[in-house]
Amino acid sequence: MPLGIQSADKMAKKSFYLTSISMASLYIFSQIAGLFFSIPFKDMNIHSFSNPNSVWNSIFYIAILLIVTGIMLLTAKFKMERFIKYFIIIGLALSILFVLYPFLLFYYPYVYSFPIGFPVDLDFIISTIITVFLMSLLVLYPEWYVLDVVGFVAASGMIAILGISFGILPAFILLVALAIYDAISVYKTKHMIALAGIVSDLKVPAMVIVPKESSYSYMDDNKPLKDKLDSHEERESLLMGLGDIVIPGIMAVSAFSFLPTTSIYLYIPSNLWVAIITIIGSVTGFSILMLVSRSGNPQAGLPFLNGGAISAFLISMLLFYHTFTYLI
């Protein structure tokens, strides 16, 4: 092999590993932040469902996911993609507001009363200002690092809220079902690839982006994702859907929230150990996913991520609880 080609190959490999490590760091910190956010959320009884232990929660969530996906694909088919953009932006704005406000209200509760006695909820005002600022920045300047900041905050909050909304068994069922669905939608029907292309072209933060070069600009990258996939060319950035970050984290937060603290090892309670090991398992799945994705073909993330999270969860359950009865 000529020296120049070998050097280029080494540089490409180094770039791939650095990009993968950066994406893994973003993934890990989102999971940890989700665990952190879940503490005040659970204390304030912020749930998506009134009964977290009902398996119908998983069925309802999957049904909503299928309906929303169908609506988005139909909207794109009739050339109404901007509605998808507005739908995602409004959803993210609400997610960020519902993350920031309870967090500030729990740790820094502050209500100011004017001399005439009119109360002002400063926590809500601050949360709203931050949300409006982030959304304005997102609309006016949708660069990759802006999308990543917004995506990180939204994903962390969704991990926390969904994690405390699904008990152990519903969370387990959800991860298994969505891993199967993701595999079918990417490898069989391929509609998830089409949806990813639509979202990528609209420049909305339904994904996080890590560029391979510091000079990369997501705003200037106008080549459709479909063309990049069809050409199998070396892509300038690594993309990961927010769902691939959120869904595995549900299992970790659920374990932390609903497993009892039966013992403490190295000053860490058993339920937190299970959550940590579950995250480690999903990161292991992430590493395998990154190696497989080097082929250049689009890959279903959840079979790897959820598979790693579920495997690690089951192993840690045996290690710290010596039983699977909490799954029932």
C-alpha positions in Angstrom: 0.0 0.0 0.0 1.4 3.4 -0.9 2.5 5.6 2.0 0.1 8.4 1.2 -2.9 6.0 1.2 -1.9 4.4 4.4 -1.5 7.7 6.1 -4.9 8.8 4.9 -6.4 5.6 6.2 -4.8 6.0 9.6 -6.1 9.6 9.8 -9.6 8.4 8.9 -9.5 5.7 11.5 -8.2 8.2 14.1 -11.0 10.7 13.2 -13.6 7.9 13.5 -12.4 6.9 17.0 -12.3 10.5 18.2 -15.8 11.2 16.9 -17.1 8.0 18.4 -15.6 8.9 21.8 -17.1 12.3 21.6 -20.5 10.8 20.8 -20.1 8.3 23.6 -19.3 11.1 26.1 -22.5 12.9 25.0 -24.5 9.7 25.4 -23.0 8.9 28.9 -23.5 12.4 30.3 -27.1 12.4 29.0 -27.8 9.2 30.9 -26.1 10.5 34.1 -28.1 13.8 33.8 -31.2 11.8 33.4 -30.5 10.0 36.7 -29.8 13.3 38.4 -33.0 14.9 37.1 -35.1 11.9 38.2 -34.5 12.6 41.9 -36.5 15.9 42.1 -39.0 14.7 39.5 -39.9 11.6 41.5 -40.0 13.6 44.7 -42.4 16.0 43.1 -44.5 13.1 41.7 -44.0 14.1 38.0 -45.1 11.1 36.0 -46.4 10.5 32.5 -48.7 7.8 33.8 -50.7 7.5 37.1 -49.6 3.9 37.6 -46.0 3.4 36.6 -46.2 -0.4 37.1 -49.0 -1.0 34.5 -47.8 -2.8 31.4 -50.4 -0.9 29.5 -48.1 2.1 29.7 -45.7 0.4 27.4 -48.4 -0.5 24.9 -49.8 3.0 25.0 -46.4 4.6 24.4 -45.6 2.3 21.5 -49.1 3.1 20.0 -48.5 6.8 20.3 -45.0 6.4 18.7 -46.5 4.5 15.7 -49.2 7.1 15.3 -46.8 10.1 15.4 -44.4 8.3 13.0 -47.2 7.7 10.6 -48.4 11.3 10.7 -44.9 12.6 10.1 -44.4 10.3 7.1 -47.8 11.2 5.6 -47.0 14.9 6.2 -43.7 14.5 4.3 -45.5 12.6 1.5 -47.8 15.6 0.9 -44.8 18.0 0.9 -45.7 19.6 4.3 -42.4 19.0 6.0 -42.4 22.4 7.7 -45.2 21.1 10.0 -42.8 18.4 11.1 -40.3 21.1 11.9 -42.7 23.1 14.0 -44.1 20.0 15.7 -40.6 18.9 16.8 -39.6 22.4 17.9 -42.7 22.9 20.0 -42.3 19.4 21.5 -38.7 20.2 22.4 -39.6 23.6 23.9 -42.2 22.0 26.1 -39.7 19.2 27.1 -37.0 21.8 28.1 -39.5 23.9 30.0 -40.8 20.8 31.9 -37.2 19.9 32.7 -36.0 23.3 33.9 -39.0 24.5 35.8 -39.4 21.5 38.2 -35.6 21.4 38.7 -35.4 25.0 39.7 -38.6 24.7 41.7 -37.2 21.8 43.7 -33.7 23.1 44.4 -34.2 26.9 44.3 -37.9 27.6 45.1 -38.4 31.3 44.9 -41.6 33.4 44.6 -41.4 37.1 44.8 -44.3 39.2 46.1 -44.7 42.8 45.0 -45.6 45.3 47.7 -49.2 45.0 46.6 -49.0 41.3 47.3 -49.0 40.0 43.7 -46.8 36.8 43.7 -44.4 36.2 40.8 -43.0 32.7 40.2 -39.4 33.5 39.3 -38.5 29.9 38.7 -41.1 29.7 35.9 -40.0 33.0 34.5 -36.3 32.0 34.4 -37.2 28.6 32.9 -39.3 30.3 30.2 -36.6 32.8 29.3 -34.0 30.0 29.0 -36.4 28.0 26.9 -37.2 30.9 24.6 -33.5 31.7 24.2 -32.6 28.2 23.2 -35.5 27.8 20.8 -34.7 31.2 19.2 -31.1 30.2 18.8 -32.2 26.9 17.3 -34.4 28.5 14.7 -32.1 31.4 13.8 -28.8 29.6 14.0 -29.2 25.8 13.8 -25.5 24.9 14.0 -24.5 21.4 15.2 -23.4 22.5 18.7 -26.7 24.4 19.2 -28.6 21.2 18.2 -26.5 19.2 20.6 -27.1 21.5 23.6 -30.8 21.5 23.0 -30.9 17.8 22.4 -28.8 17.1 25.5 -31.2 19.1 27.8 -34.3 17.6 26.2 -33.0 14.0 26.2 -31.9 14.2 29.8 -35.3 15.4 30.9 -37.1 12.8 28.8 -34.9 10.1 30.3 -35.8 11.2 33.8 -39.6 11.7 33.2 -40.1 8.5 31.3 -37.8 6.5 33.6 -39.9 7.3 36.6 -43.1 6.8 34.6 -42.3 3.1 33.7 -41.9 0.5 36.5 -39.3 -2.3 36.1 -41.5 -4.6 34.0 -43.1 -2.0 31.8 -39.6 -0.5 31.1 -38.3 -3.9 30.3 -41.1 -4.6 27.8 -40.7 -1.2 26.3 -37.0 -1.7 25.6 -37.5 -5.1 24.1 -40.4 -4.0 21.9 -38.7 -0.9 20.6 -35.5 -2.8 19.8 -37.5 -5.1 17.6 -39.5 -2.2 16.1 -36.3 -0.3 15.3 -34.7 -3.3 13.6 -37.8 -3.8 11.4 -38.1 -0.1 10.6 -34.5 0.2 9.6 -33.6 -3.1 7.9 -37.0 -4.2 6.6 -39.5 -1.4 5.9 -36.7 1.3 6.0 -39.2 4.0 6.9 -37.1 5.1 9.9 -34.3 5.9 7.4 -36.7 8.0 5.4 -37.8 9.8 8.5 -34.2 10.4 9.6 -33.5 11.9 6.2 -36.5 14.2 6.5 -35.5 15.4 10.0 -31.9 15.9 9.0 -32.8 18.0 6.0 -35.1 20.2 8.1 -32.2 21.0 10.5 -34.1 20.3 13.7 -32.7 18.7 16.8 -34.3 15.2 16.7 -30.7 14.0 16.7 -27.3 14.9 18.1 -24.3 15.6 15.8 -20.6 15.1 16.3 -18.5 16.4 13.3 -15.2 14.7 12.3 -13.6 18.0 11.6 -13.7 21.3 13.6 -14.4 23.2 10.4 -17.7 21.3 9.7 -20.9 23.4 9.5 -24.2 21.7 9.8 -25.9 24.8 8.5 -23.8 24.7 5.3 -24.3 20.9 4.8 -27.2 20.9 2.3 -26.6 17.5 0.7 -29.7 15.3 1.5 -28.9 12.4 3.9 -30.4 10.0 1.4 -27.8 10.9 -1.2 -25.0 10.5 1.4 -26.3 7.0 2.3 -26.7 6.0 -1.4 -23.2 7.1 -2.3 -21.6 5.4 0.7 -19.1 8.3 0.8 -17.1 9.2 3.9 -19.5 11.4 5.9 -18.4 14.5 7.7 -20.3 13.9 10.9 -21.8 11.2 13.1 -25.5 11.3 13.7 -27.5 9.7 16.5 -31.3 10.1 17.1 -32.5 11.4 20.4 -34.6 8.3 20.8 -31.4 6.2 20.8 -30.2 8.2 23.8 -33.6 8.3 25.6 -34.9 4.8 25.4 -32.0 2.8 26.9 -31.8 5.4 29.7 -35.4 4.6 30.7 -34.2 1.2 32.0 -31.5 2.7 34.1 -33.7 5.4 35.7 -36.5 2.9 36.3 -34.1 0.6 38.1 -32.8 3.5 40.2 -36.3 4.7 41.0 -38.2 1.4 41.7 -35.7 -1.1 43.0 -35.4 -1.2 46.8 -32.1 -0.3 48.5 -31.4 -3.7 50.0 -27.7 -3.2 50.5 -24.8 -0.7 50.1 -21.5 -1.6 48.4 -18.6 0.9 48.4 -21.0 3.6 49.8 -23.3 3.1 46.8 -26.8 1.7 47.2 -27.8 -1.4 45.3 -30.4 0.3 43.1 -27.9 2.9 42.0 -25.4 0.1 41.2 -27.9 -1.5 38.9 -28.6 1.8 37.2 -24.9 2.4 36.7 -24.2 -1.1 35.4 -27.2 -0.7 33.1 -25.7 2.4 31.6 -22.4 0.7 31.2 -24.2 -2.1 29.4 -25.8 0.3 27.0 -22.5 2.0 26.4 -21.0 -1.4 25.5 -23.8 -1.8 23.0 -23.0 1.7 21.7 -19.4 0.7 21.2 -20.5 -2.3 19.2 -22.8 -0.1 17.2 -20.0 2.3 16.3 -17.9 -0.6 15.0 -20.7 -2.0 12.9 -21.6 1.5 11.6 -18.1 1.8 10.0 -19.5 -0.1 7.0 -21.2 3.2 6.1 -24.7 1.6 6.1 -27.4 3.0 8.3 -27.8 0.9 11.5 -30.7 0.4 13.9 -29.3 1.7 17.2 -31.8 0.3 19.7 -31.1 -3.4 19.2 -27.5 -2.7 20.3 -28.2 -0.1 22.9 -31.3 -1.7 24.4 -29.7 -5.1 24.2 -26.7 -3.9 26.1 -28.8 -2.2 28.7 -31.1 -5.2 29.2 -28.3 -7.6 29.5 -26.4 -5.5 32.0 -29.6 -4.9 34.0 -30.3 -8.7 34.3 -26.7 -9.4 35.3 -26.7 -6.7 37.9 -30.0 -7.9 39.2 -28.5 -11.3 39.9 -25.4 -9.7 41.4 -27.2 -7.4 43.9 -30.6 -8.9 44.4 -30.1 -12.6 43.5 -33.5 -12.7 41.9 -35.6 -11.6 39.0 -38.8 -11.2 41.0 -38.8 -7.4 40.7 -39.5 -7.9 37.0 -42.9 -9.5 37.8 
